[in-house]
Amino acid sequence: MSSDVRSPEDDARRSFIAVCVSLTFCFVVYSMLLVVVPVYGLELGASPLMLGVVLSSQYLLPLIMAIPLGGLVARFGGRVNLIAGGVIMGGGLLTMQAVPGYAGLILGQLLVGLAHLQMVLSAQTVISSLASGTRLEGYFGWYSTWLSGGQVIGPLLAGFWIESSGGFGALFLMMAVVALLGGIAGLWLAGDAVQGIKVGRAESGFRAQARLMRENTGVQVSVAITVAGMFALGVYGSYLPVYLHSLEVSAALIGIMVSLRAGVSMVIRPFIPKIIQAAGGRARATSLALATLAIGLGGLGFATGVAAVVLLSILVGLGGGLSQPLSMVVLAESVGREQRSGALGMRLMANRAIHFLAPLWFGAILELSGFGASFALSGVLVAGIALLLVRLNRP
């Protein structure tokens, strides 16, 4: 074998790094929007319910397109889909820059949401094919660590940009450049990560995913984890900036507070295999993660000081940091390769459905009863899903 021929291990390592770099850029943009969109919406005079509509618009197309996109990713491979996702995301951000007001904000959010789904689905499909068992737990742990790094950087950039420039200016244009860099990173994928596979409706269609959801306990567990975790993180990401704004916290400090949750998640994710071992297995680790999420989220509405918000944000970061990689590992090991992209698409459809509904649900309750009851009820909902998960995990 000549020295210029890479081994499968080299290809896997290169593809893993390329995916992590690409999705880090993607999540920098995505997490910047968690600060930018609520603050921009408030400057436009949006009511809590209207703000919920704006925040939910990003998840409408992913809710419809997740399973078809799973088939697309399987057929054309990771490289094409990562590049296309970066281009579409950049187009959405340019739309926000060029079209002022609610129209540009909602149209741009629709495109960004679709592109984000395409890039995440591509990345998860590539990584799930690289290994299994403890090694796969490590891969998803480190992948999630990179994403958390992007989620730490994004809100800080957004908050300080708004604070220092006194407005939004060319912020969306700068974010479009970052999104395009994420697409370009997909060029470095190698080996099997570039190639697509032939799949039919029997593996990737809606009926196939419905059958998996009925019959496959691992898929049921993965989706339950996703629903609970994404509901908590959706409410946290969408309305914590609004809550802090009501407490007259500056945009820069809001950015720091939103980044804190991602920072905590980033710190613990490399240690996920050891955490699972210490907890006594994946099932117990998952229940512990969701219980931590429920406590952190449920108490936020009663926190009137920065110190209390910091403590509760740490709990949300711990629970979210552990739950989402576990959800991906459980799903990846519960289905065959031909079914994997479609099943990951179904998981992401549930993810986006919750992201779509959570801001609307929270916004409606907020308009009726205030932050305390809204966050408390959200915590109760996550706790209820944790109890359901205990039942699903029984032999």
N, C-alpha and C positions, 0 to 999 in steps of 0.2 A: 504494500500500500504506500503510495507516495505521501510525502509530508504535507502536501497541500490539500489532502482529502480529510474532511472533518469526520469524526466519529459521531454516532447517534447521541452520545452524551454531550459532545461539544455543541451539536445542533440544539439539543434540549436546553443547555445552559444559555446559549445565545438567544434563543427564542424567548426564554423566560425573562431575561434582562430587557429585551426589546419590548415585550408586553408590559413589563413593569414601568419602563420609561414612558411609553405611550399613554398608559392609563394614569400615570401621575400628572402629566400635562392636562389630560382630560378632566381629572378631579380637581386640579387647581381652578380651572374655569368653572366647573360645576359648583364648587364650594364658594367661589367668589359670588356667584348668583344668590347663594343663601343669604348674603348680606345685602347685595346690590338691589335685588328685586323688591324685598320688603321696604327698604328705605326709599327707593324710587317710587314705589306705590304709595307710600305715606305722603311723599312730596306732591304726588298728583291728587291727594285728597281722598284716597280710597277708604271706604268703610271696612270693618273687619270681614264682612261677608264678601265684598268685592275683592278684597285682598286675597281671600281664600280662592276665589275664581281665578285670579291671576296666577297664584302659586300652583294651583292644580293643573293649569293648562299645559305645563311641561310634561305631564304624565298621561295625557289623553291619547296621543298617537302610540306610545309604547304599550298602553293597555290593549290596543287593537292589534298592533303589529308584532308583538313579542314572539309568538309561535311561528308565524311566517318567516320572520327574520332568523329564527333558529334554523329553519331549513335552508335559508340563503347562506348563512355562515357555514353550514355543513358542506354545501355544494361548492362554494367558491374559496373557502379557506380563510385564514386569519388576516393575511396581508391585505388583500383587496378590501376587506370589510373595515379594517382599521383605518386605512387611507381614506376610504369613502366617508367614514364617520367623522374624521377630522375636518374634511372639506364641508360636510353638511353643518357641523357645529359652527365652523367659522362663518358660514352663510347666515345662520341664525343670529349670531352676534352682530354681524354687519347690518342685518335688518333692524335690530334694536338701536344701532347707532344712527341709521338713516331715517327711520320712521319714528317720530316722537309720540309720546302718549301711550294709552292702553293698547292701541292697535299694533304698534311695533313691538311692545313688550310681550303681548300674547302670541303674535305670529313668530317672533324670535324664540320664545319659550317652546313652542311646538316643535320647531326644527332642532333646537338644542336637545330636547327630550328624546327625539327619535335618534339623533346621532349618538347621544350618551348610551342609549340602549344597545345600539349596534356595536359600539366599541367594547362595552362591558361584556356582552355576549360573546364576542370574538375572543376576548382575553380569557374568559372562564373556560371556553371550549378548548382553547390551546393548552391551558395549564392542566385541565383535567385529564389530558391525554399524555402527560409527561411522566406520571408515576402513580403509585397507589399506596395505601396504608399510611404508616407514620411519615413516610417521605412526602406523600401528597398533602398531609396535614401541614408539614413544614413549608411546602411550596405555597399553599394558600395562605398560611400565616405570614410569610414574607411578602407575598403579593399584596395582601391587605395592609401590611405595614407601609409599603410604598404609597398605596392609595391614601392612607391616613396622613402621610407626609404631605401629599397634595392638599388634603383637607385642612391641614394646619396652616399651610402657606397661603391658600386662597383667601380665607376671611381676613387674614392680616393685611394682605395686599389691598383687598377691597376697602377695608376700613380706613387704612392710612391714606389711600388714594383719595377717597371722598373727603377725608378730614383735611388733608394738605392742600388739595386743589379747590376746596370749597364747593364741590359739585361733581358731576359725572364726566364732563368734558369728552375726551377721547377714550374713556375707560373701556367701552365695548369694543373699540377698534383694537386696543392692546390685547384684550381677551381673545379676539379672533386670531391674532398671531400665535398666541399660546396654543389654541386649539389646533391650528394647522401643524405646529411642531409635533403635537401628539400623533397626528396622522402620518407625518413623515417618518416617525420612529418605527412604524410598522414595516418599512422597507427592510429592516434588519432581521425580520423573521427568517428562519431557515428550516430545512428538512421537512418533516411531515406537517409542521405548522403552516406551511405555505399551501399545501395541497388540500383540495376539497375531496369529499367522498360522495358516492352516489347514494342518495337516500330517497325513499318514496313516501307517500302519505301514510303508509303503514307504520313508519318510524317517526315522522315529523309533523303529521297533521293534527288537527284539533281532536279528532276522535282517538288517535293514538295517545295523546296526552291525557284525555279524559279517562281512558282505560288505565293508564299508569296511576293516575290519581286515585282511582277506585281500588286498585289491586295491589299496589306497591307501598308497603308501610314506610320504607325509606324515603320515598317521594313525599308521602303525607307528612312525615316528620320534618323534612327539609322545608316544605311550604309553610308549615305551622311556625317554624322558627323565623322564616322570612317575614311572614305577616306580622308577628309580634315585634320583631326587631325594627322593621321598616316603618311600622306605625309609630313606634317610639321616636325613631330618628327623624321621621317626617314631621311630626309635631314639634320636636325639639328644634330642628333646623329652620322650620317655617315661622314659628311663633316666639322662640326665645328672643330674636332681635326686636320683635314688636313689644314684647314684655319689658325688655331692658330699655327700649325707647320710651315706654310709658313711665319708667323710673328715672328718666332724664339722664341716661347714660350716653356718653359721647359715641360717635360712630367708630372711632378707633378702639375704644374699650369693648364695644359690641363685637368687633372683629376678633379681639383677643379672646373673649368669652366663648364665641362660637368655635374658635380654633382649639380651645382647651379640651373639649370632648374628643376631637380627632387626635390631639396629642396624646391623651391617655390611651386611646385605642392603639395608636402606633407603638407605644412603649411595650404593651403587653403582647402584641400579636406574634413577635418572634418566639415567644415562650409557650405558644398554644399547645404543642405536644406535651410539654411538661405539666402544664395546667390540667390538661385532660387526665394525665396519669395521676396527678395528685388528688383530683376530684373523684377518682374511682371510675373513670370511663366517660364516653361522650355524653351519655344520657344525663348523668348527674351534673356534668359541667354545663350542659345546656340549660337545665333547670335553674342552676345557680346564676347563670348569666341573665336569664329572663327575670328572675326575682330581683336582681340588682337593678335592672332596667326599670322595673315597675316602681321600686322605691324612689329612685332618682327622678324619674319623670313625674310621679305623683306628688312629690313635695315641692316642685318648682314654683307653683302658683302661690305658695305661702312664704316663699323666701323674699324678704324685703331688703336684704343687704347683699352686697357683692360677695362676702365670705360664704354665705349660705348657698348662693347660686354656684359658686366655685365648687363647693363640696358635692352638691347634687349633680353638677355637670361631670364631675369625676366618676360618680356612680354610673351615669348614663354612658360615659366613655368605656368603663370597664365591661358593662353588660353588652353594649353594642360591639365592642372590639372582639369579644369572644364568640358571640352568637352568629355573626354573619359568615366568617370562615368555616365554622362548623356546619352551617347549612349547606355550603357549597361542597364540602367534603362528603357529607352524607349522601347528597344527590349523585355526585360523580361516581360513587362506589355502589349505587343502587341500580344502575342501568348500564346497558351495553353501549359500545362506542357509537353504533348507528343511531341509538335513541338519545344520545347525550345532548346534542345541540337543541333538539326539540324539547327535552325535559328541562334544560337550563332556560330555554325560552319561556316555558310555562312558569318556572320559578320566578323569572323576571317579570312575567305578566302579573303574577300575584303581587310582586314587589311594587310595580307601577300602579296597580289598582289601589293598593293601600296608600301610596304616595298621592294618588289623585283624590281619594276620598278623605284622607285624614285632615288636610287643611280645610276642606269644606265642612266636615263634621265639627272640627274644633272651632272654626270661625262662627258657625251657627250657635254653638253652645256659649262661646265667648260673648256673643252679642246679647245672649239672654241672661247669663249668670256670672260673667267675670272670669279672671284668670285662675283663681283658686279652685273653683269647681271644675273648670275645664281640664286643668292639668291633673287633678285628683281622679276624675273619671277616666282619663287616658291611662293613668297608672293601674287602675282597677281592670281595665280591658286587657292590658298586657299580662297582668297576674292571672286572669282567667284563661288566656291562651297557654300560659305556663302550666296550669293544672291540666288542660287538655293534653298537653305534650307528655305529661307524666303517664297518662292513660295509654297514649300511643306507644310509648317506650316499653310498656309491660310485655313480657314474652307472650 
